[in-house]
Amino acid sequence: MGQITSTGLIALFAGCLATPLFTYARNLSSDPYLIAAVDATQAGEVGFTLAGEALLLGSVSLGMADYVGLMAVMGGLIGFAVSEETAPEA
């Protein structure tokens, strides 16, 4: 399978499947904390994409700023996951 075909399939699946599922999950709640949890899953996509690229293609060349940014995103996700704070009742 060529690179253009692969890119097209990824765009198709991301646009036609992932986006409606993300929007549906986001609209299930009016609780800001739960909406933030759904939004945080989208930020986690960066780490999974890099890991997949490293495993499948064996080529991940990141600079220092890239690693700092990735650690900031992952640190925020971990902090969000372990926080016991809940949204205040309206």
N, C-alpha and C positions, 0 to 999 in steps of 0.2 A: 504494500500500500504506500502510495507516495505521500510526501509531506503535505501537499495541497489537499489531498483527500482526507488525511488525518486531521488537518486544521479545520476543514469544513465540517467533519463529523463532531469535533469538539465544540465548535461554535453552535451547531445544530442542537446538540444535547444540552449545552449550557443555556442556550437561549430558550429552547422550547420545553425543556423538562425541569431544569434546576430553578429557573427564575419563577415560574408559577408555583412550584413547591415552596420556595422561600417566601413568596408573597402570601401564600395561604397560611403558612406557619406563623408569619408575622401578624396576620389579621385575626388569628384565633384568640388573641388576648388584648385587653385594654390596659393591662398592668405594665407600666413602663419598665419594670425590672425584667419581666419575661420577654418583652420586646427587645430589650438590650441583649438578653441571652441569645435570641435568634440572630440578631445583628452580629454578635460576637462570633458565631459559627462561620460567617462569611470571612471574617478576618483570619480565621484559622486555615482557610484555603491556601494561603500563601505558603505556609510551612509544608502542607501536604503536597503541593505542587513541586516545591524544591526537592522534597524527599523522593517523589516519583521520578523526577528528572534524573536525580542522581542514581537511582536504582535501574531505571530503564535505559537511560542514555549514557550514564557514566560521566556526564560533563556538567559540573556545577562550578562556575568560576565567579565567585563573589568578592567584592572589595570589602574593606573594613566598614564603610558606611552601611553596606548591605547587611552585614552581620549585626551591626548595632541596631538597625531598624527591625530586623527579624527578631532579635532578642527583646526589643521593646514590645512588639506585637505579642509574642508568645508570653512574655511576662505579664502583660495586661490580661491576656486570656486566662492564665493560671491564677492570677489575683482575683479575677472575676469568679472563677470556678470555686475557689476555696473560701470566698467571702460568705459570711453567714447573714449578711445584711439583706433585708427584704424591703420592698417598696412600702411606704406608709399607706395606711388605709385612707381612701378618699372620703 
